Amino acid sequence: MEFLSRHVTRSRHERAGRAAATGLATVGRMRIALINSGLGLLAAAAELRRQSPGVELILAMDPDGMPWGSRTPDDIAHRSLACAHAAAAYDPDALVFACNTGSVHALDALRAEFEPRIPVVGTVPAIKPAAAGGHPIAIWATAATTGSAYQRALIAQFAAAVAVTEVPCPGLADAINAGDEEATATAVAIAAARTPAQVSAVVLGCTEYELAAPAIAVARPGVSLHGSARAVAAQALRRVVNGGADYGKGQGRPQADHGQPESGPAGPAGPAGPAGPAGPALRVLLSGRPGDLPPAALRYREGRFLVLRPDPDPDPAPRPDPAGSGLSGAGSSSIRA
């Protein structure tokens, strides 16, 4: 791959010192890169900006290779590493692998390549917090992930005591990435019809699905939706502020999007679109090439928040605690820093 061209060897910047959790937004200048083949990184990026308004963001997408879900594990690892190298050229303080499929197949490779120099944070489906209430849950995921040994292992580990329905959502991620509201609504309606009436919580097992949370909430009112963005963002900020002090305290192997984050040089990052007159930098890389956010990103509140800052809260739904209804994911997590 052409844009996998150089290995970045500059060290991460030293942090002035630790900060309390409530002081994350005031810690020096912070730059975090996020990786996904498409728009699945928007929710975590918006959550990072919400939790730390001054953070500089690098959004590394792969439009030339998307979707990754249909590719072989080796190909996913190759393309993920290429995106990570392109982002690493801008000296981020952390890399966030905001992709379920990518984290399953390539998180180990990214950590071997970049850690401990650059912390790498991946994600796993939010099965553990969703199952904590002891009621039936459903896991909405791509057709390739549904029924996979990987997902079944997570169910056995974190949801053995509750009834779990695995719901394939063919076409949903593609519709979300295209910004196609009609196709998204159709795919959501099909998945909702496959979800048993007694289900009280739905795990959003693909990072793109968090962008469709409003449509899902309409299709299944009163059901708690469990995404990963909030917990992943919080873990990435902890890794940066603590300088990796919590590395190795987690449990389990590298996995991908649980409301459960997984964690294991400095040129200026100029904005790739308007970020407000005094807003922090937002850089977009498209298969390694500097570019702008795809137009479809602005169909989602998270994308508009990143570019236009329309309001102080990027969440598409109220922010209840994880036991309530709405989009959650900040519940208990298994972290392998």
C-alpha positions in Angstrom: 0.0 0.0 0.0 1.4 3.3 -1.1 0.6 5.3 2.0 2.3 2.7 4.3 5.6 4.4 3.6 7.5 5.4 6.7 8.0 4.4 10.3 7.7 7.2 12.7 10.4 7.2 15.3 10.0 10.4 17.2 9.0 10.0 20.9 5.8 11.1 22.5 5.9 14.5 24.2 6.5 14.5 27.9 3.5 15.5 30.0 4.0 18.2 32.6 2.4 15.9 35.3 -0.6 14.0 36.3 -4.0 15.6 36.3 -7.1 14.8 38.3 -9.9 13.2 36.3 -11.9 16.5 36.5 -8.9 18.4 35.1 -8.5 16.5 31.9 -9.7 19.4 29.8 -7.1 21.7 31.2 -4.0 19.5 30.7 -1.5 21.0 28.2 -2.0 20.5 24.5 -3.2 17.0 23.6 -3.4 15.3 20.2 -5.3 12.1 19.7 -5.7 10.1 16.4 -8.6 7.8 15.6 -8.7 5.0 13.0 -11.7 3.5 11.2 -12.4 2.7 7.6 -15.4 5.1 7.6 -17.6 7.2 9.9 -17.5 4.8 12.8 -14.9 7.0 14.5 -17.2 10.0 14.8 -18.9 9.0 18.0 -15.6 8.5 19.9 -14.1 11.7 18.3 -17.1 13.8 19.4 -16.9 12.2 22.9 -13.2 13.0 23.2 -14.0 16.7 22.2 -16.8 16.8 24.8 -14.7 15.4 27.6 -11.6 17.5 26.6 -12.7 20.5 24.5 -9.1 21.5 23.6 -8.0 18.2 22.3 -6.6 18.2 18.7 -8.0 15.3 16.7 -6.7 13.4 13.7 -9.4 11.3 12.0 -7.7 8.6 9.8 -10.2 6.9 7.5 -9.7 4.5 4.6 -12.3 5.3 1.9 -10.1 3.4 -0.7 -10.4 0.2 1.4 -13.8 0.4 3.1 -15.6 -1.5 4.3 -13.0 -3.5 6.2 -15.6 -6.1 7.4 -15.5 -8.0 4.1 -11.7 -8.2 4.0 -9.3 -10.9 5.3 -7.8 -10.4 8.7 -4.3 -9.9 7.2 -5.7 -7.3 4.8 -7.5 -5.5 7.7 -4.2 -5.5 9.7 -2.3 -4.1 6.7 -4.7 -1.3 6.0 -5.1 -0.5 9.7 -1.3 -0.2 10.1 -1.2 2.0 7.0 -3.8 4.4 8.5 -2.0 4.4 11.9 1.3 5.2 10.3 -0.2 8.1 8.4 -1.7 9.4 11.6 1.5 8.8 13.6 3.3 11.2 11.3 1.5 14.0 13.2 2.8 12.9 16.5 -0.4 11.9 18.4 -0.3 11.3 22.1 -2.6 8.2 21.6 -4.1 6.1 18.9 -7.7 5.1 19.2 -8.8 2.1 17.2 -12.5 3.1 16.9 -13.5 0.0 14.9 -14.8 -3.3 16.2 -13.6 -5.4 13.2 -10.2 -3.6 13.2 -9.7 -4.1 16.9 -10.5 -7.8 16.6 -8.0 -8.5 13.8 -5.3 -5.8 14.1 -5.1 -4.4 17.6 -2.2 -6.6 18.5 -0.4 -5.5 15.4 -0.8 -1.8 16.2 0.3 -2.3 19.7 3.4 -4.2 18.7 4.2 -1.4 16.2 3.6 1.7 18.3 3.6 0.9 22.1 4.9 2.0 24.4 5.9 5.0 22.4 2.2 5.8 21.5 -0.6 4.2 23.6 -3.1 2.3 21.5 -6.7 2.1 22.7 -9.1 -0.4 21.1 -12.8 -1.2 21.8 -15.0 -4.2 22.4 -18.8 -4.5 22.3 -20.5 -3.2 25.5 -21.8 -6.6 26.5 -20.7 -6.5 30.1 -22.5 -3.3 31.1 -25.6 -4.3 29.1 -25.8 -7.6 30.9 -25.2 -6.1 34.3 -29.0 -5.5 34.8 -29.7 -9.2 34.6 -32.4 -8.8 31.9 -32.4 -10.2 28.3 -30.2 -8.3 25.9 -29.6 -8.2 22.2 -26.4 -7.6 20.3 -26.7 -5.8 17.0 -23.7 -6.4 14.9 -22.6 -6.9 11.3 -23.5 -10.1 9.6 -19.8 -11.2 9.7 -19.5 -10.7 13.5 -22.9 -12.1 14.5 -22.5 -15.7 15.6 -18.7 -15.5 15.4 -16.4 -17.3 17.8 -15.2 -13.9 19.0 -18.6 -12.6 19.9 -19.7 -15.9 21.4 -16.7 -15.9 23.7 -17.6 -12.4 24.9 -21.1 -13.5 25.6 -19.9 -16.5 27.6 -17.5 -14.3 29.5 -19.8 -11.4 30.3 -23.4 -12.4 29.8 -23.6 -16.1 30.7 -26.4 -15.4 33.2 -28.8 -13.6 30.9 -30.7 -14.4 27.7 -28.8 -13.0 24.7 -30.1 -12.6 21.1 -27.5 -12.0 18.4 -29.1 -9.8 15.7 -27.3 -9.4 12.3 -27.8 -6.0 10.8 -26.9 -6.4 7.1 -26.5 -3.1 5.3 -26.8 -0.9 8.4 -23.1 0.2 8.6 -23.0 0.8 4.9 -26.2 2.9 5.0 -24.8 4.9 7.9 -21.5 5.5 6.1 -23.3 6.7 3.0 -25.5 9.1 5.1 -28.6 7.4 3.6 -31.4 8.0 6.0 -33.9 5.9 4.2 -31.7 2.8 3.9 -30.6 3.3 7.6 -34.3 3.4 8.7 -35.0 0.3 6.7 -32.0 -1.6 8.2 -32.9 -0.5 11.7 -36.6 -1.6 11.2 -35.5 -5.0 10.1 -33.1 -5.4 13.1 -35.7 -4.1 15.5 -38.2 -6.7 14.2 -35.6 -9.5 14.8 -35.1 -8.3 18.4 -37.4 -10.1 20.9 -39.9 -7.9 22.7 -38.6 -8.8 26.1 -35.1 -7.4 25.4 -34.3 -4.5 27.7 -30.9 -3.5 26.4 -29.3 -3.5 23.0 -25.6 -3.6 22.5 -24.5 -1.5 19.6 -21.8 -3.9 18.3 -20.5 -1.7 15.5 -19.1 1.8 16.1 -21.2 3.1 13.1 -24.4 2.1 14.9 -23.9 4.7 17.6 -24.6 7.4 14.9 -28.0 5.8 14.3 -28.9 5.8 18.0 -31.9 8.2 17.5 -33.4 6.0 14.8 -32.8 2.9 16.9 -34.4 4.5 19.9 -37.5 5.3 17.9 -37.7 1.7 16.6 -37.3 0.3 20.1 -38.5 2.9 22.6 -37.6 2.3 26.2 -34.7 0.0 25.4 -31.3 0.9 26.8 -28.7 1.3 24.0 -25.1 0.5 25.0 -22.3 2.0 22.9 -18.6 2.3 23.5 -17.6 5.9 22.6 -17.8 7.4 26.1 -15.8 4.7 27.8 -13.2 4.6 25.0 -12.7 8.3 25.0 -12.3 8.4 28.8 -9.7 5.6 28.6 -7.7 7.4 25.8 -7.6 10.6 27.9 -6.5 8.6 31.0 -3.7 7.0 29.0 -2.4 10.3 27.8 -2.7 12.1 31.1 -1.2 9.3 33.1 1.5 8.6 30.6 0.5 4.9 30.4 0.5 4.5 34.2 -2.5 2.2 34.0 -0.9 0.0 31.3 -1.4 -3.7 31.9 -4.1 -3.6 34.6 -6.9 -4.9 32.5 -8.2 -8.4 31.7 -8.7 -10.4 28.6 -7.1 -10.2 25.1 -7.3 -7.3 22.8 -10.8 -7.0 21.6 -13.1 -4.5 20.0 -16.0 -2.1 21.3 -17.5 -3.1 24.8 -18.4 0.3 26.2 -15.3 -1.4 27.3 -12.2 0.4 26.0 -9.1 -1.6 25.4 -5.8 -0.1 25.6 -2.6 -1.9 25.5 5.8 12.9 16.7 4.6 16.9 17.1 3.9 18.8 13.9 1.0 21.2 13.8 -2.3 19.6 13.0 -4.2 22.0 11.0 -8.0 21.9 10.7 -9.5 20.1 7.7 -12.7 22.1 8.0 -14.2 24.9 10.1 -13.9 24.2 13.8 -15.1 27.5 15.0 -13.0 30.7 15.1 -10.9 29.6 18.0 -11.6 25.8 17.9 -9.0 23.2 18.3 -7.5 21.5 15.2 -9.3 18.8 13.3 -7.2 17.0 10.7 -8.7 14.4 8.4 -6.7 11.8 6.5 -8.4 9.8 3.7 -6.3 6.6 3.0 -3.3 8.7 4.0 -4.2 11.8 2.0 -5.1 15.1 3.8 -8.7 15.9 3.1 -12.0 16.9 4.6 -14.7 15.0 6.4 -17.0 13.2 4.0 -20.2 15.1 3.4 -22.2 12.3 4.9 -20.5 13.0 8.3 -22.5 16.2 8.5 -25.7 14.3 8.5 -24.9 13.2 12.1 -24.9 15.3 15.2 -21.5 14.0 16.1 -20.0 15.2 12.8 -21.6 18.6 13.0 -20.4 19.0 16.6 -16.8 18.3 15.5 -16.9 20.7 12.6 -19.4 23.4 13.5 -19.7 23.1 17.3 -23.5 23.7 17.3 -24.0 22.9 21.0 -22.0 21.7 24.0 -23.2 18.1 23.9 -22.6 15.8 20.9 -24.8 13.0 22.2 -27.7 12.2 20.0 -29.8 11.1 23.0 -30.1 12.0 26.7 -27.2 10.8 28.8 -28.8 8.5 31.4 -26.8 6.3 33.6 -26.0 2.9 32.1 -28.9 1.2 33.9 -31.4 3.5 32.3 -32.5 4.0 28.8 -30.8 5.9 26.0 -27.2 5.7 24.8 -24.7 4.5 27.5 -21.5 2.6 27.6 -19.6 4.2 30.5 -20.4 1.2 32.7 -17.9 -1.3 34.1 -15.3 -2.2 31.6 -12.5 -4.7 31.0 -9.5 -2.7 30.0 -6.2 -4.0 28.8 -4.3 -0.8 28.7 
